Amino acid sequence: MNPRAVPYAGIATRGVALAIDVAIAQAIVFAGGAVFALVGSLVGDLEFDTVGRILAACAWAVTVATYFVLFWSTAGQTPGMRLLALRVVGPDGEHPGTARSLLRLVGLGLAIIPLFAGFLPVLVDARRRALQDFMARTVVVYDVEAQPASTSPPPSSATRAPNRISAG
């Protein structure tokens, strides 16, 4: 398969989409914490001790994980990816399932930890894959169906990208 025929997403658009998604996930966590704090203040004088902080951290992790896994496994894109017309696909060309999305989330965490170094392979890989893509056998492509139609005629069948996208 010709790797240039598929519109693989680059590092800049992926980074902006990730930043948008992180902001949305943090807003969800903040709103949930605000509701919890309001209820806590109405019920009584609750102290935020070590156990409370650990529970808050666990709630944050579960919320962020659920956000990404739910959107990747059901729609193939998060709201940030949708805004930038990106889609994550598995080896079969369809959106990744739950297990592949969980593995991709673990890879995303590992890619972020060393100063985002796990995203550097996007600059040199022909399919622009980052660490999480290698781990989960996924690729991020531009969602050509979501982009506005151009005034030029559609490409001939000889130049169209194949339906199946190799991610492995």
Backbone as CSV, one residue per row, in Angstrom:
resi,resn,N_x,N_y,N_z,CA_x,CA_y,CA_z,C_x,C_y,C_z
1,MET,0.840,-1.182,0.000,0.000,0.000,0.000,0.879,1.237,0.000
2,ASN,0.488,2.217,-0.710,1.228,3.465,-0.786,0.922,4.302,0.449
3,PRO,1.910,4.543,1.351,1.618,5.291,2.571,1.237,6.740,2.317
4,ARG,1.526,7.288,1.143,1.186,8.681,0.859,-0.279,8.843,0.451
5,ALA,-0.967,7.737,0.088,-2.354,7.827,-0.355,-3.316,8.091,0.803
6,VAL,-2.915,7.734,2.006,-3.765,7.924,3.180,-3.380,9.237,3.853
7,PRO,-4.347,10.082,4.195,-4.025,11.383,4.804,-3.731,11.264,6.300
8,TYR,-2.514,10.818,6.646,-2.130,10.669,8.052,-1.987,12.037,8.705
9,ALA,-2.420,12.142,9.947,-2.387,13.408,10.681,-0.993,13.680,11.230
10,GLY,-0.607,14.935,11.207,0.708,15.343,11.678,0.725,15.698,13.153
11,ILE,1.897,16.061,13.616,2.109,16.299,15.040,1.397,17.565,15.522
12,ALA,1.311,18.586,14.710,0.692,19.842,15.150,-0.809,19.674,15.370
13,THR,-1.503,19.101,14.405,-2.952,18.933,14.562,-3.274,17.947,15.673
14,ARG,-2.468,16.912,15.817,-2.677,15.956,16.903,-2.455,16.625,18.252
15,GLY,-1.436,17.478,18.336,-1.151,18.178,19.588,-2.256,19.139,19.979
16,VAL,-2.781,19.861,19.000,-3.873,20.802,19.287,-5.118,20.031,19.717
17,ALA,-5.415,18.929,19.031,-6.576,18.116,19.412,-6.412,17.571,20.828
18,LEU,-5.218,17.113,21.181,-4.972,16.609,22.533,-5.147,17.714,23.564
19,ALA,-4.659,18.907,23.270,-4.814,20.028,24.204,-6.288,20.368,24.415
20,ILE,-7.073,20.361,23.348,-8.509,20.623,23.464,-9.173,19.547,24.321
21,ASP,-8.822,18.291,24.066,-9.422,17.191,24.825,-9.044,17.225,26.301
22,VAL,-7.801,17.564,26.589,-7.376,17.666,27.987,-8.132,18.799,28.680
23,ALA,-8.325,19.916,27.987,-9.078,21.030,28.569,-10.525,20.628,28.847
24,ILE,-11.145,19.901,27.920,-12.521,19.442,28.134,-12.594,18.466,29.303
25,ALA,-11.664,17.515,29.355,-11.659,16.540,30.449,-11.442,17.234,31.792
26,GLN,-10.560,18.225,31.839,-10.324,18.954,33.089,-11.550,19.755,33.495
27,ALA,-12.268,20.307,32.527,-13.506,21.032,32.836,-14.548,20.090,33.431
28,ILE,-14.615,18.872,32.918,-15.545,17.882,33.469,-15.161,17.550,34.907
29,VAL,-13.870,17.318,35.142,-13.396,17.016,36.496,-13.680,18.195,37.423
30,PHE,-13.403,19.404,36.966,-13.632,20.601,37.781,-15.112,20.749,38.129
31,ALA,-15.987,20.549,37.152,-17.427,20.663,37.394,-17.894,19.605,38.395
32,GLY,-17.405,18.382,38.241,-17.762,17.328,39.190,-17.263,17.633,40.589
33,GLY,-16.043,18.147,40.691,-15.500,18.518,41.998,-16.264,19.669,42.627
34,ALA,-16.696,20.606,41.797,-17.468,21.743,42.318,-18.809,21.272,42.869
35,VAL,-19.453,20.356,42.163,-20.727,19.810,42.653,-20.507,19.054,43.953
36,PHE,-19.446,18.259,44.005,-19.135,17.502,45.226,-18.845,18.459,46.388
37,ALA,-18.092,19.518,46.140,-17.778,20.496,47.188,-19.032,21.220,47.661
38,LEU,-19.929,21.533,46.743,-21.178,22.188,47.119,-22.022,21.287,48.008
39,VAL,-22.157,20.046,47.611,-22.933,19.095,48.427,-22.260,18.905,49.779
40,GLY,-20.931,18.811,49.783,-20.210,18.652,51.034,-20.377,19.833,51.967
41,SER,-20.420,21.027,51.417,-20.599,22.212,52.262,-22.016,22.302,52.801
42,LEU,-22.977,21.777,52.076,-24.362,21.786,52.555,-24.616,20.724,53.617
43,VAL,-23.915,19.598,53.505,-24.119,18.492,54.445,-23.467,18.778,55.783
44,GLY,-22.290,19.297,55.750,-21.589,19.550,57.012,-20.177,20.021,56.765
45,ASP,-19.403,20.033,57.819,-18.026,20.505,57.754,-17.121,19.329,57.397
46,LEU,-16.892,19.119,56.103,-16.040,18.021,55.649,-14.616,18.511,55.449
47,GLU,-13.660,17.716,55.893,-12.249,18.050,55.727,-11.676,17.239,54.579
48,PHE,-10.794,17.856,53.831,-10.169,17.207,52.687,-8.812,16.673,53.130
49,ASP,-8.813,15.500,53.779,-7.572,14.922,54.296,-6.895,14.069,53.225
50,THR,-5.939,13.271,53.634,-5.164,12.468,52.700,-6.047,11.492,51.928
51,VAL,-6.959,10.844,52.593,-7.850,9.893,51.925,-8.710,10.619,50.888
52,GLY,-9.181,11.789,51.225,-9.967,12.581,50.287,-9.169,12.980,49.058
53,ARG,-7.913,13.298,49.263,-7.051,13.672,48.135,-6.774,12.469,47.238
54,ILE,-6.577,11.326,47.850,-6.359,10.107,47.067,-7.606,9.766,46.263
55,LEU,-8.768,9.896,46.887,-10.023,9.640,46.172,-10.233,10.636,45.040
56,ALA,-9.865,11.891,45.261,-9.983,12.906,44.203,-9.053,12.579,43.038
57,ALA,-7.845,12.134,43.336,-6.904,11.760,42.276,-7.421,10.552,41.494
58,CYS,-7.977,9.585,42.194,-8.559,8.417,41.518,-9.751,8.822,40.655
59,ALA,-10.581,9.729,41.162,-11.726,10.208,40.381,-11.252,10.942,39.132
60,TRP,-10.181,11.725,39.263,-9.615,12.410,38.099,-9.142,11.396,37.064
61,ALA,-8.384,10.384,37.498,-7.847,9.383,36.577,-8.964,8.612,35.880
62,VAL,-9.987,8.235,36.621,-11.107,7.492,36.032,-11.860,8.365,35.031
63,THR,-12.064,9.628,35.364,-12.784,10.535,34.461,-12.019,10.739,33.157
64,VAL,-10.728,10.996,33.240,-9.916,11.217,32.044,-9.842,9.940,31.215
65,ALA,-9.624,8.804,31.852,-9.556,7.531,31.135,-10.884,7.229,30.445
66,THR,-11.980,7.433,31.150,-13.295,7.180,30.568,-13.552,8.089,29.379
67,TYR,-13.162,9.338,29.493,-13.342,10.306,28.407,-12.689,9.795,27.121
68,PHE,-11.399,9.482,27.201,-10.677,9.072,26.002,-11.137,7.713,25.492
69,VAL,-11.232,6.727,26.366,-11.601,5.373,25.932,-13.010,5.342,25.363
70,LEU,-13.933,6.036,25.988,-15.309,6.051,25.509,-15.393,6.651,24.097
71,PHE,-14.759,7.793,23.886,-14.835,8.421,22.568,-14.067,7.638,21.509
72,TRP,-12.865,7.148,21.832,-12.104,6.385,20.845,-12.815,5.102,20.452
73,SER,-13.362,4.391,21.434,-13.949,3.085,21.135,-15.331,3.170,20.502
74,THR,-16.072,4.232,20.743,-17.416,4.322,20.170,-17.474,5.144,18.891
75,ALA,-16.782,6.272,18.854,-16.869,7.156,17.692,-15.582,7.184,16.872
76,GLY,-14.485,6.711,17.426,-13.219,6.769,16.714,-12.557,8.132,16.772
77,GLN,-13.161,9.071,17.514,-12.578,10.398,17.654,-13.143,11.071,18.895
78,THR,-12.309,11.883,19.510,-12.727,12.674,20.659,-13.283,14.003,20.137
79,PRO,-13.920,14.798,20.992,-14.392,16.101,20.519,-13.279,16.981,19.934
80,GLY,-12.101,16.953,20.531,-10.985,17.719,19.987,-10.564,17.211,18.614
81,MET,-10.565,15.905,18.441,-10.238,15.328,17.140,-11.321,15.667,16.117
82,ARG,-12.571,15.646,16.549,-13.667,15.985,15.633,-13.548,17.432,15.168
83,LEU,-13.186,18.316,16.083,-13.037,19.725,15.742,-11.972,19.940,14.668
84,LEU,-10.916,19.126,14.711,-9.827,19.240,13.743,-9.924,18.203,12.626
85,ALA,-11.060,17.514,12.523,-11.314,16.519,11.478,-10.270,15.409,11.477
86,LEU,-10.015,14.842,12.665,-9.103,13.710,12.813,-9.895,12.489,13.245
87,ARG,-9.352,11.317,12.954,-9.988,10.070,13.366,-8.890,9.054,13.663
88,VAL,-9.084,8.250,14.705,-8.147,7.175,15.022,-8.773,5.876,14.515
89,VAL,-7.970,5.086,13.810,-8.458,3.827,13.255,-7.494,2.700,13.592
90,GLY,-8.048,1.515,13.676,-7.258,0.324,13.940,-6.771,-0.306,12.650
91,PRO,-6.203,-1.509,12.738,-5.652,-2.170,11.549,-6.703,-2.495,10.495
92,ASP,-7.955,-2.633,10.905,-9.018,-2.971,9.962,-9.650,-1.735,9.317
93,GLY,-9.192,-0.540,9.682,-9.745,0.686,9.138,-10.941,1.206,9.902
94,GLU,-11.378,0.480,10.917,-12.501,0.903,11.753,-11.962,1.518,13.037
95,HIS,-12.849,2.178,13.803,-12.394,2.752,15.066,-11.995,1.637,16.021
96,PRO,-11.040,1.926,16.911,-10.551,0.873,17.814,-11.612,0.483,18.829
97,GLY,-11.566,-0.765,19.253,-12.485,-1.231,20.285,-12.013,-0.786,21.656
98,THR,-12.694,-1.276,22.671,-12.380,-0.878,24.045,-10.985,-1.317,24.466
99,ALA,-10.620,-2.567,24.191,-9.305,-3.067,24.609,-8.186,-2.287,23.917
100,ARG,-8.332,-2.054,22.617,-7.311,-1.302,21.875,-7.258,0.146,22.366
101,SER,-8.409,0.717,22.723,-8.441,2.088,23.240,-7.775,2.175,24.605
102,LEU,-7.982,1.175,25.462,-7.305,1.152,26.762,-5.795,1.053,26.584
103,LEU,-5.359,0.196,25.675,-3.927,0.067,25.403,-3.368,1.370,24.844
104,ARG,-4.142,2.032,24.002,-3.725,3.323,23.437,-3.623,4.387,24.530
105,LEU,-4.524,4.343,25.503,-4.475,5.290,26.620,-3.222,5.082,27.460
106,VAL,-2.867,3.831,27.715,-1.628,3.542,28.448,-0.433,4.072,27.661
107,GLY,-0.434,3.844,26.358,0.634,4.358,25.505,0.691,5.878,25.497
108,LEU,-0.476,6.522,25.537,-0.519,7.981,25.587,0.136,8.485,26.866
109,GLY,-0.164,7.839,27.979,0.471,8.217,29.245,1.982,8.048,29.190
110,LEU,2.421,6.927,28.613,3.863,6.684,28.492,4.517,7.665,27.520
111,ALA,3.787,8.093,26.508,4.330,9.058,25.545,4.467,10.442,26.164
112,ILE,3.588,10.772,27.089,3.599,12.097,27.712,4.661,12.198,28.803
113,ILE,4.862,11.124,29.558,5.735,11.171,30.739,7.136,11.719,30.445
114,PRO,7.846,11.208,29.434,9.194,11.761,29.226,9.186,13.028,28.360
115,LEU,8.552,14.082,28.856,8.516,15.372,28.166,7.950,15.253,26.739
116,PHE,6.904,14.465,26.600,6.213,14.263,25.318,7.111,13.632,24.255
117,ALA,8.177,12.956,24.670,9.106,12.334,23.718,8.450,11.202,22.934
118,GLY,7.408,10.628,23.467,6.714,9.553,22.758,6.005,10.016,21.505
119,PHE,5.920,11.321,21.301,5.302,11.857,20.087,6.329,12.129,18.987
120,LEU,7.610,12.067,19.309,8.652,12.353,18.320,8.649,11.407,17.119
121,PRO,8.292,10.131,17.266,8.247,9.272,16.069,7.300,9.778,14.979
122,VAL,6.331,10.610,15.346,5.415,11.172,14.346,6.203,11.945,13.288
123,LEU,7.313,12.526,13.684,8.110,13.333,12.766,8.864,12.503,11.731
124,VAL,9.120,11.231,12.031,9.946,10.427,11.123,9.239,9.200,10.568
125,ASP,8.142,8.771,11.160,7.437,7.578,10.705,6.606,7.900,9.460
126,ALA,6.585,7.001,8.499,5.849,7.230,7.251,4.347,7.365,7.496
127,ARG,3.837,6.669,8.516,2.403,6.754,8.831,2.126,7.694,10.001
128,ARG,3.129,8.446,10.411,3.023,9.458,11.467,2.445,8.880,12.758
129,ARG,3.000,7.759,13.181,2.533,7.120,14.408,3.378,7.547,15.603
130,ALA,2.701,7.733,16.744,3.373,8.018,18.012,3.447,6.716,18.808
131,LEU,4.026,6.786,20.000,4.193,5.591,20.826,2.865,4.866,21.046
132,GLN,1.801,5.606,21.361,0.517,4.960,21.618,-0.030,4.269,20.367
133,ASP,0.298,4.786,19.201,-0.143,4.156,17.958,0.617,2.858,17.702
134,PHE,1.912,2.863,17.986,2.691,1.634,17.846,2.176,0.559,18.800
135,MET,1.914,0.960,20.041,1.459,-0.015,21.046,0.097,-0.608,20.703
136,ALA,-0.838,0.221,20.264,-2.212,-0.233,20.014,-2.461,-0.585,18.551
137,ARG,-1.443,-0.460,17.715,-1.587,-0.723,16.269,-2.707,0.123,15.670
138,THR,-2.622,1.431,15.890,-3.592,2.379,15.348,-2.857,3.442,14.540
139,VAL,-3.608,4.197,13.782,-3.088,5.378,13.106,-4.122,6.483,13.252
140,VAL,-3.663,7.723,13.173,-4.562,8.875,13.209,-4.557,9.478,11.813
141,VAL,-5.744,9.584,11.233,-5.886,10.096,9.872,-6.806,11.299,9.864
142,TYR,-6.692,12.081,8.809,-7.651,13.162,8.618,-8.962,12.539,8.178
143,ASP,-10.045,12.977,8.769,-11.366,12.457,8.458,-11.871,13.175,7.210
144,VAL,-11.623,12.582,6.045,-11.942,13.252,4.788,-13.444,13.441,4.601
145,GLU,-14.279,12.593,5.222,-15.720,12.768,5.116,-16.192,14.007,5.885
146,ALA,-15.473,14.385,6.939,-15.879,15.522,7.769,-15.382,16.851,7.219
147,GLN,-14.411,16.823,6.328,-13.871,18.058,5.787,-14.812,18.622,4.733
148,PRO,-14.849,19.938,4.589,-15.737,20.528,3.592,-15.371,20.081,2.183
149,ALA,-16.383,19.936,1.365,-16.162,19.502,-0.011,-15.433,20.596,-0.788
150,SER,-14.506,20.179,-1.619,-13.777,21.150,-2.435,-14.521,21.347,-3.747
151,THR,-14.129,22.365,-4.469,-14.781,22.652,-5.743,-14.193,21.819,-6.866
152,SER,-13.060,21.159,-6.611,-12.455,20.336,-7.649,-13.167,18.988,-7.716
153,PRO,-13.097,18.322,-8.865,-13.770,17.034,-8.993,-13.099,15.996,-8.101
154,PRO,-13.843,14.954,-7.693,-13.249,13.936,-6.841,-12.140,13.198,-7.577
155,PRO,-11.166,12.652,-6.832,-10.066,11.951,-7.486,-10.579,10.690,-8.167
156,SER,-9.845,10.274,-9.192,-10.232,9.048,-9.883,-10.005,7.865,-8.969
157,SER,-10.595,6.741,-9.330,-10.479,5.551,-8.477,-9.046,5.072,-8.376
158,ALA,-8.184,5.433,-9.331,-6.794,5.003,-9.295,-6.016,5.748,-8.207
159,THR,-6.439,6.959,-7.842,-5.683,7.730,-6.856,-6.357,7.759,-5.492
160,ARG,-7.531,7.163,-5.363,-8.214,7.152,-4.065,-7.493,6.255,-3.094
161,ALA,-7.564,6.616,-1.818,-6.968,5.787,-0.768,-7.787,4.527,-0.605
162,PRO,-7.144,3.386,-0.385,-7.900,2.153,-0.167,-8.714,2.234,1.118
163,ASN,-9.745,1.405,1.196,-10.612,1.393,2.367,-9.895,0.854,3.589
164,ARG,-8.982,-0.069,3.403,-8.299,-0.696,4.531,-7.027,0.079,4.827
165,ILE,-6.812,0.421,6.078,-5.640,1.173,6.500,-4.787,0.263,7.348
166,SER,-3.572,0.055,6.940,-2.668,-0.804,7.691,-2.082,-0.038,8.859
167,ALA,-2.264,-0.577,10.062,-1.721,0.077,11.259,-0.705,-0.798,11.944
168,GLY,-0.408,-1.948,11.436,0.500,-2.877,12.118,1.805,-3.021,11.484
